[in-house]
């Protein structure tokens, strides 16, 4: 591959896999110095790959974007070049509405041309409406399909509105929010977007000049966000909290008071609120594990199952997987509950070395195509609970570092199993 197609994406995959094998990621997510060294080494390698593998469009676009983004300060010309490249990529992927919103987010994050970001977001909303009308003409959709599509459109629309509010604030034009007020204050019907609802309420309150109200709404957004603060790759990541803290400091708040105000309630009930009921049944599947055995949905019958969805490239997954392994070791001999994982890597060759490196023993099913076909929106890590009859009963996205994560999952699995004990299991009967 390297000799015959030296500029190809496939050659890049081989080269990157070899580099990863020779350069192990630091085991401690909080080891800032080690991660700085590793990041610099990877950055130097990335520079060479961009020059070498010129046929790999993804690398030339996203790799270059990653490089310049790490440099910190960018010129307006560089920011606009990335923005325009993002739009082209979204158009080629036929995902222009949400892709436009993500491109606009980059402009607003860099505080470059907010008027261009706003115009792009308005176009994205029109595309969303066209998509909604097109879907309405499809008379072959089931009620579950309709509900799932509407939930996805609602989530994307709320994200676009949230970015429009940021643009209005940067432009110092609070009147731009008036036409959005009714949609912003309408309560969400999908639990996954609750944090977006509160974020929009907070940003609207700032435009209204009600900063104290904004802090209250931000606190609710922080508590319901699936992206929890965490140490990852040597840095503390807290995007939602950073936005809130900027307002806190603007209002004259101290760092000491901020730490007290920002502290999350330490209860398992809060984490439980993030679990949602899926609006569809889990489709049957035929997925291979690492030994080549094929698994079907019926193979889970008789036990309540936690399915963890992960990938080797996913940072939050890397933080969660040690807990998944601990959970697996806790319950692997039990006959009532179990844990299985669905891997999302497009290149399955990366999975076994990753498992060996971290000494993970939990079952891994190669599920990239299945998960992409099953979910309307992809965000990992995810955890799904399937009852003994094969019914998909609950799901949660993200890993929040809850105290006693393993114990909380066991209690949840046991509760589902107990509620299902009196019902016969047709899935198990098929085995």
C-alpha positions as CSV (number, residue, x, y, z in Angstrom):
1,X,0.0,0.0,0.0
2,X,2.8,2.4,1.0
3,X,4.7,1.7,-2.2
4,X,1.9,1.5,-4.8
5,X,-0.4,4.2,-3.4
6,X,1.9,6.5,-1.3
7,X,-0.4,9.5,-1.3
8,X,-3.7,7.7,-0.5
9,X,-5.9,7.7,2.5
10,X,-5.2,4.0,2.9
11,X,-1.4,4.6,3.1
12,X,-2.1,7.3,5.6
13,X,-4.1,4.8,7.7
14,X,-1.2,2.4,7.7
15,X,1.3,5.1,8.6
16,X,-0.8,6.5,11.4
17,X,-1.5,3.1,12.9
18,X,2.3,2.4,13.0
19,X,2.9,5.8,14.6
20,X,0.2,5.1,17.2
21,X,1.9,1.8,18.1
22,X,5.2,3.5,18.6
23,X,3.9,6.5,20.5
24,X,1.6,5.4,23.4
25,X,-0.8,8.0,24.8
26,X,-0.1,8.9,28.4
27,X,-2.2,6.7,30.7
28,X,-3.1,9.6,33.1
29,X,-5.5,12.1,31.6
30,X,-4.4,14.7,34.1
31,X,-0.6,14.4,33.4
32,X,-0.3,17.8,31.7
33,X,3.4,17.6,31.0
34,X,3.2,14.1,29.4
35,X,0.2,15.1,27.3
36,X,2.0,18.3,26.1
37,X,5.0,16.2,24.9
38,X,2.7,13.7,23.2
39,X,0.6,16.4,21.6
40,X,3.7,18.1,20.2
41,X,5.0,14.8,18.8
42,X,1.6,14.1,17.1
43,X,1.5,17.7,15.8
44,X,4.9,17.3,14.1
45,X,3.8,14.0,12.6
46,X,0.6,15.5,11.4
47,X,2.5,18.3,9.5
48,X,4.4,15.6,7.6
49,X,1.3,13.5,6.8
50,X,-0.5,16.6,5.4
51,X,2.4,17.1,3.0
52,X,2.8,13.4,2.2
53,X,-0.8,12.1,1.8
54,X,-2.2,14.7,-0.6
55,X,-4.9,12.4,-1.9
56,X,-6.5,12.2,1.6
57,X,-9.0,15.1,1.5
58,X,-10.1,14.5,5.1
59,X,-6.5,14.9,6.3
60,X,-5.9,18.0,4.2
61,X,-9.0,19.6,5.5
62,X,-9.5,18.5,9.1
63,X,-5.8,17.8,9.7
64,X,-4.8,21.3,8.6
65,X,-7.7,22.7,10.7
66,X,-6.4,20.9,13.8
67,X,-2.9,22.2,13.2
68,X,-3.7,25.8,12.8
69,X,-6.3,25.7,15.6
70,X,-3.6,24.5,18.0
71,X,-1.5,27.5,17.1
72,X,-3.9,29.7,19.0
73,X,-4.1,33.0,17.2
74,X,-5.3,32.9,13.6
75,X,-5.7,35.8,11.1
76,X,-9.1,36.6,9.8
77,X,-8.1,35.3,6.4
78,X,-7.1,31.9,8.0
79,X,-10.4,31.7,9.9
80,X,-12.4,32.5,6.8
81,X,-10.5,29.9,4.8
82,X,-11.4,27.2,7.4
83,X,-15.0,28.4,7.5
84,X,-15.4,28.2,3.7
85,X,-13.7,24.7,3.7
86,X,-16.1,23.5,6.4
87,X,-19.0,24.7,4.2
88,X,-17.7,22.8,1.2
89,X,-17.2,19.7,3.2
90,X,-20.8,19.9,4.6
91,X,-22.2,20.4,1.1
92,X,-20.2,17.4,-0.3
93,X,-21.5,15.3,2.6
94,X,-25.1,16.4,1.9
95,X,-25.3,17.6,5.5
96,X,-25.4,21.3,4.8
97,X,-27.8,22.5,7.4
98,X,-26.0,21.3,10.5
99,X,-22.6,21.6,8.8
100,X,-23.3,25.2,8.1
101,X,-24.1,25.7,11.8
102,X,-20.9,24.1,12.8
103,X,-18.9,26.3,10.4
104,X,-20.7,29.3,11.9
105,X,-19.8,28.2,15.4
106,X,-16.1,28.3,14.4
107,X,-16.5,31.9,13.2
108,X,-18.3,32.9,16.4
109,X,-15.7,31.1,18.6
110,X,-13.0,33.1,16.9
111,X,-15.2,36.3,17.0
112,X,-14.7,36.8,13.3
113,X,-17.4,38.2,11.0
114,X,-20.4,37.5,13.2
115,X,-22.7,39.0,10.5
116,X,-21.5,36.3,8.1
117,X,-22.1,33.6,10.8
118,X,-25.6,34.9,11.3
119,X,-26.5,35.0,7.6
120,X,-25.2,31.4,7.3
121,X,-27.2,30.3,10.3
122,X,-30.4,31.8,8.8
123,X,-29.8,29.9,5.6
124,X,-29.3,26.7,7.7
125,X,-32.7,27.2,9.3
126,X,-34.3,27.5,5.9
127,X,-32.6,24.3,4.9
128,X,-34.0,22.6,8.1
129,X,-37.5,23.7,7.2
130,X,-37.1,22.4,3.7
131,X,-35.9,19.1,5.2
132,X,-39.0,19.0,7.5
133,X,-41.3,19.6,4.5
134,X,-39.6,16.9,2.4
135,X,-39.9,14.4,5.3
136,X,-43.6,15.2,5.7
137,X,-44.2,14.1,2.1
138,X,-42.9,10.6,2.9
139,X,-46.0,8.6,3.7
140,X,-44.1,5.4,4.3
141,X,-42.7,6.4,7.7
142,X,-43.9,4.8,10.9
143,X,-44.9,6.8,13.9
144,X,-41.5,5.9,15.5
145,X,-39.6,7.1,12.4
146,X,-41.5,10.4,12.4
147,X,-40.9,11.0,16.1
148,X,-37.2,10.2,15.7
149,X,-36.8,12.5,12.7
150,X,-38.6,15.3,14.5
151,X,-36.5,14.9,17.6
152,X,-33.3,15.2,15.4
153,X,-34.6,18.3,13.6
154,X,-35.6,19.9,16.9
155,X,-32.2,19.3,18.4
156,X,-30.4,20.8,15.3
157,X,-32.8,23.7,15.2
158,X,-32.2,24.6,18.9
159,X,-28.4,24.4,18.3
160,X,-28.7,26.8,15.4
161,X,-30.9,29.2,17.5
162,X,-28.3,29.0,20.3
163,X,-25.6,30.1,17.8
164,X,-27.8,32.9,16.4
165,X,-28.1,34.3,19.9
166,X,-24.3,34.3,20.2
167,X,-24.1,36.2,16.9
168,X,-26.7,38.7,18.1
169,X,-24.7,39.3,21.2
170,X,-21.4,39.8,19.3
171,X,-23.2,42.2,16.9
172,X,-24.7,44.1,19.9
173,X,-28.1,43.7,18.3
174,X,-30.5,42.3,20.9
175,X,-33.5,43.0,18.7
176,X,-32.4,40.1,16.5
177,X,-33.6,37.7,19.2
178,X,-37.2,38.9,19.1
179,X,-38.3,36.8,16.2
180,X,-36.8,33.7,18.0
181,X,-38.4,34.4,21.4
182,X,-41.4,32.1,21.0
183,X,-39.3,29.2,19.9
184,X,-36.7,29.7,22.6
185,X,-39.2,29.7,25.4
186,X,-41.2,26.7,24.1
187,X,-40.3,23.7,26.4
188,X,-38.6,20.8,24.7
189,X,-40.3,17.5,24.1
190,X,-37.0,15.5,23.9
191,X,-35.0,15.1,27.1
192,X,-31.8,15.1,25.2
193,X,-32.1,18.8,24.3
194,X,-33.0,20.1,27.7
195,X,-29.5,21.6,28.2
196,X,-29.8,23.4,24.8
197,X,-33.2,24.8,26.0
198,X,-31.6,26.2,29.1
199,X,-28.6,27.5,27.2
200,X,-30.9,29.4,24.8
201,X,-32.8,30.8,27.7
202,X,-29.6,32.0,29.3
203,X,-28.3,33.7,26.1
204,X,-31.7,35.3,25.6
205,X,-31.6,36.7,29.1
206,X,-28.2,38.3,28.5
207,X,-29.6,40.0,25.4
208,X,-32.6,41.2,27.5
209,X,-30.2,42.6,30.1
210,X,-31.2,40.2,32.8
211,X,-27.9,38.7,33.7
212,X,-29.0,37.3,37.1
213,X,-31.7,35.3,35.2
214,X,-29.0,34.1,32.8
215,X,-26.9,32.7,35.6
216,X,-29.9,30.7,36.9
217,X,-30.6,29.3,33.4
218,X,-26.9,28.6,32.9
219,X,-26.8,26.6,36.1
220,X,-29.6,24.4,34.8
221,X,-27.8,24.0,31.5
222,X,-24.7,23.0,33.3
223,X,-26.5,20.4,35.4
224,X,-28.3,18.8,32.4
225,X,-25.5,18.9,29.8
226,X,-24.4,15.5,28.6
227,X,-20.8,16.9,28.3
228,X,-19.5,17.0,31.9
229,X,-16.4,18.8,33.0
230,X,-13.4,16.5,32.8
231,X,-9.6,16.3,32.6
232,X,-8.9,15.0,29.1
233,X,-5.5,14.8,27.3
234,X,-3.9,17.0,30.0
235,X,-6.4,19.8,29.9
236,X,-9.5,20.6,31.9
237,X,-12.5,20.8,29.5
238,X,-15.6,22.6,30.6
239,X,-17.1,24.5,27.6
240,X,-20.5,25.0,29.2
241,X,-18.9,26.2,32.4
242,X,-16.4,28.5,30.6
243,X,-19.3,30.4,29.0
244,X,-21.0,30.7,32.3
245,X,-17.9,31.8,34.1
246,X,-17.3,34.6,31.6
247,X,-20.6,36.1,32.6
248,X,-19.9,35.5,36.3
249,X,-16.7,37.4,36.1
250,X,-18.3,40.2,34.1
251,X,-20.8,40.6,37.0
252,X,-18.0,40.9,39.5
253,X,-18.1,37.4,40.9
254,X,-15.0,36.1,42.7
255,X,-13.2,32.8,41.9
256,X,-13.9,31.4,45.3
257,X,-17.7,32.1,45.0
258,X,-17.6,30.6,41.5
259,X,-16.3,27.3,42.7
260,X,-19.1,27.1,45.3
261,X,-21.8,28.1,42.8
262,X,-20.6,25.8,40.1
263,X,-20.3,22.7,42.2
264,X,-22.6,20.0,40.9
265,X,-25.0,18.2,43.2
266,X,-23.5,14.9,44.1
267,X,-26.4,12.6,43.7
268,X,-27.1,9.6,41.6
269,X,-30.6,10.9,40.9
270,X,-29.2,13.8,38.8
271,X,-27.3,11.3,36.6
272,X,-30.5,9.3,36.3
273,X,-32.3,12.3,34.9
274,X,-30.1,12.1,31.8
275,X,-31.3,8.6,30.9
276,X,-34.0,8.7,28.3
277,X,-36.5,6.2,26.8
278,X,-35.7,5.4,23.2
279,X,-38.4,6.1,20.7
280,X,-37.9,2.9,18.8
281,X,-37.1,-0.8,19.2
282,X,-33.5,-2.0,18.9
283,X,-33.2,-3.7,15.4
284,X,-31.9,-7.2,15.2
285,X,-28.3,-7.4,14.3
286,X,-25.6,-9.8,13.2
287,X,-22.3,-8.5,14.6
288,X,-18.9,-10.2,14.9
289,X,-16.9,-10.1,18.1
290,X,-13.1,-10.1,18.3
291,X,-13.0,-13.9,18.1
292,X,-15.1,-14.0,15.0
293,X,-18.3,-15.2,16.7
294,X,-21.5,-13.7,15.3
295,X,-24.0,-12.2,17.8
296,X,-27.7,-11.6,17.3
297,X,-30.2,-9.7,19.4
298,X,-31.6,-13.0,20.6
299,X,-28.3,-13.9,22.1
300,X,-28.8,-11.3,24.8
301,X,-32.2,-12.9,25.8
302,X,-32.8,-13.9,29.4
303,X,-30.4,-11.3,30.9
304,X,-30.7,-7.5,31.2
305,X,-27.8,-6.1,29.2
306,X,-25.8,-2.9,29.3
307,X,-24.5,-2.1,25.8
308,X,-21.7,0.5,25.9
309,X,-21.0,2.2,22.5
310,X,-17.4,3.5,22.1
311,X,-14.5,4.0,19.8
312,X,-10.7,4.0,20.2
313,X,-10.5,7.7,19.0
314,X,-13.1,8.9,21.5
315,X,-11.5,10.8,24.5
316,X,-14.5,10.5,26.8
317,X,-14.8,6.8,25.9
318,X,-11.2,6.4,27.0
319,X,-12.1,7.8,30.4
320,X,-15.2,5.6,30.7
321,X,-13.9,2.3,29.5
322,X,-11.8,1.5,32.7
323,X,-15.2,1.7,34.6
324,X,-16.8,-0.5,31.9
325,X,-14.1,-3.1,32.5
326,X,-14.5,-2.9,36.3
327,X,-18.3,-3.3,35.8
328,X,-17.7,-6.3,33.5
329,X,-15.4,-8.0,36.1
330,X,-18.1,-7.3,38.8
331,X,-20.9,-9.0,37.0
332,X,-19.4,-11.4,34.4
333,X,-20.5,-14.5,36.4
334,X,-24.0,-13.3,37.0
335,X,-27.0,-14.9,35.2
336,X,-29.4,-11.9,35.4
337,X,-27.3,-9.0,34.1
338,X,-24.4,-8.6,31.7
339,X,-22.3,-6.0,29.8
340,X,-21.5,-6.0,26.1
341,X,-19.8,-3.2,24.0
342,X,-20.4,-2.0,20.5
343,X,-17.2,-0.6,18.9
344,X,-17.6,2.3,16.4
345,X,-14.2,2.3,14.7
346,X,-14.4,2.4,10.9
347,X,-11.0,0.5,10.9
348,X,-11.5,-2.7,12.9
349,X,-7.8,-3.3,12.8
350,X,-7.3,-0.6,15.5
351,X,-9.5,-2.4,18.1
352,X,-7.6,-5.5,19.1
353,X,-4.3,-3.6,19.7
354,X,-6.2,-1.0,21.8
355,X,-7.9,-3.8,23.9
356,X,-4.5,-5.5,24.4
357,X,-2.8,-2.3,25.4
358,X,-5.4,-1.5,28.1
359,X,-5.9,-5.1,29.1
360,X,-9.7,-4.9,28.5
361,X,-11.6,-8.2,28.6
362,X,-15.2,-7.1,28.1
363,X,-17.0,-8.4,25.0
364,X,-16.5,-6.2,21.9
365,X,-18.8,-6.4,18.9
366,X,-17.8,-4.5,15.7
367,X,-20.8,-2.3,15.1
368,X,-19.7,0.8,13.1
369,X,-22.3,0.3,10.3
370,X,-25.1,-0.9,12.6
371,X,-24.8,2.0,15.1
372,X,-24.7,4.6,12.2
373,X,-27.8,3.1,10.7
374,X,-29.6,2.8,14.0
375,X,-29.0,6.3,15.5
376,X,-30.4,9.6,14.0
377,X,-27.5,11.5,15.7
378,X,-24.2,10.0,16.8
379,X,-22.6,11.0,20.1
380,X,-20.4,8.7,22.1
381,X,-19.9,7.2,24.5
382,X,-23.4,6.0,24.9
383,X,-24.9,3.4,27.2
384,X,-28.1,1.4,26.3
385,X,-30.1,-0.9,28.5
386,X,-31.9,-3.9,26.9
387,X,-34.3,-5.9,29.0
388,X,-34.4,-9.8,29.0
389,X,-37.0,-9.7,26.2
390,X,-34.7,-7.7,23.9
391,X,-36.6,-4.4,24.4
392,X,-34.4,-1.3,24.4
393,X,-35.6,0.5,27.5
394,X,-33.2,3.4,28.2
395,X,-30.2,5.2,26.8
396,X,-27.7,7.9,28.0
397,X,-25.0,9.8,26.1
398,X,-21.8,11.0,27.7
399,X,-19.7,10.1,30.7
400,X,-20.0,12.4,33.7
401,X,-17.6,10.8,36.2
402,X,-20.4,10.1,38.7
403,X,-19.4,8.7,42.1
404,X,-19.8,4.9,42.1
405,X,-20.6,4.7,38.4
406,X,-20.4,0.9,38.4
407,X,-22.8,0.6,41.4
408,X,-25.3,2.9,39.8
409,X,-25.3,0.9,36.6
410,X,-25.7,-2.4,38.5
411,X,-28.7,-1.0,40.4
412,X,-30.3,0.3,37.2
413,X,-29.8,-3.1,35.5
414,X,-31.2,-5.0,38.5
415,X,-34.3,-2.7,38.6
416,X,-35.0,-3.3,34.9
417,X,-34.5,-7.1,35.4
418,X,-36.8,-7.2,38.4
419,X,-39.5,-5.4,36.5
420,X,-39.2,-7.9,33.7
421,X,-39.1,-11.1,35.7
422,X,-42.8,-11.7,35.7
423,X,-43.0,-11.4,31.9
424,X,-42.0,-14.3,29.7
425,X,-39.0,-13.7,27.4
426,X,-39.8,-14.4,23.7
427,X,-36.2,-13.6,22.8
428,X,-34.9,-16.2,25.2
429,X,-37.4,-18.7,23.9
430,X,-36.0,-18.3,20.4
431,X,-32.5,-19.4,21.5
